[in-house]
Amino acid sequence: MRLSWDTDSWASDANGLTKPGSPAYKSNLVDGFPFGALVGRVGASADVFLIGKKAVKTGLPAGRLSLAVNDNPHRQNNVGAYQVTLTATDAYDLGDAQ
């Protein structure tokens, strides 16, 4: 994934950028996680957690899993995607989003 379509220093994998293109740039979605990192949360008000390239999570609350790229609100200059493979145990389908 590239967080800026014309700047090589903003190319990232799911672990995020270790050194963003501009060190003063601090408006990422979730403070404390690298820009470009894959993050997730369960439910609308739960804490966000780092997923990165690989994560094993246990004891998560019941609810819908949401995934996002840790970036600022100006996503129109992003290019690319992450492919996610999920294995769930002791889980059930909540149905379509309402």
Secondary structure, DSSP 8 states (H G I E B T S, - for coil): -BSSTT-GGGB--TT--SS-SSTT----SSTTS-TT-EEEEESSSS--EE-TT-----S--SS-EEEEE---S-GGG-B---------SS-----S--
